[in-house]
Each structure stands twice: as structure tokens, then as C-alpha cells.
């Protein structure tokens, strides 16, 4: 049986019921990312990789 993934909305997302929310979950040694309106598309990232991505796309 596959483990149950506990998705959590990112603090960067709009409101609780907003349609454009990024969700994160812990995977097997990685972080899982998905957009709430496309839950079947899941990206995997390391913690360092995610930090690098956020620093790259987020204005200072």
C-alpha cells in the first residue's frame, strides 16, 4: 500500500480556498510540490533545490 501524502498549502499561496495554491509535502528524502488545480502533476525537489528556486524567482 502506498503511503498517504499529507499536502500542506504554502504560506506563499493566496487564502485557504484560492484556486492558485502551491502545496508541499514530504516525500522519501525529497519535497513534493504541486499546484492545487493540477494535483496529478507533482514535482520532486531537495530542500536545497527548493531554497535555490525560491531565491531565484522571489524578488529581494
C-alpha positions in Angstrom: 0.0 0.0 0.0 1.3 3.4 -1.0 1.9 5.9 1.9 -0.6 8.7 2.4 0.8 12.0 1.4 0.0 14.9 3.7 -0.3 18.0 1.5 0.1 21.5 3.0 -0.6 24.8 1.3 2.4 27.0 1.0 2.5 30.2 3.0 3.1 32.0 -0.3 -0.3 31.0 -1.6 -3.4 33.2 -1.7 -6.0 32.4 1.0 -7.3 29.0 2.0 -9.7 28.4 -0.9 -7.8 30.2 -3.6 -7.5 28.3 -6.9 -3.9 29.2 -7.4 -2.2 27.5 -4.4 1.1 25.7 -4.3 1.1 22.7 -2.0 4.1 20.9 -0.4 4.6 17.5 1.2 7.4 15.4 2.5 8.5 12.6 0.2 11.1 9.9 0.6 14.1 12.2 1.2 12.6 14.9 -1.0 10.0 17.6 -1.0 6.9 17.2 -3.3 5.3 20.2 -4.9 2.1 20.6 -6.8 -0.4 23.2 -7.9 -3.8 22.8 -6.3 -5.7 23.0 -9.7 -3.3 20.3 -11.2 -3.0 17.8 -8.3 -1.8 15.0 -10.6 1.3 16.8 -11.6 3.9 16.5 -8.9 7.4 17.8 -8.8 10.2 16.5 -6.6 12.9 18.7 -5.1 15.6 18.6 -2.5 15.4 21.1 0.3 18.5 22.9 -1.1 17.0 22.9 -4.6 13.7 24.4 -3.4 15.5 27.1 -1.5 17.6 27.9 -4.6 14.4 28.1 -6.8 12.6 30.4 -4.3 15.6 32.7 -4.1 15.8 32.8 -7.9 12.2 33.6 -8.6 11.4 35.8 -5.5 12.3 39.5 -5.7 14.5 40.7 -2.9 
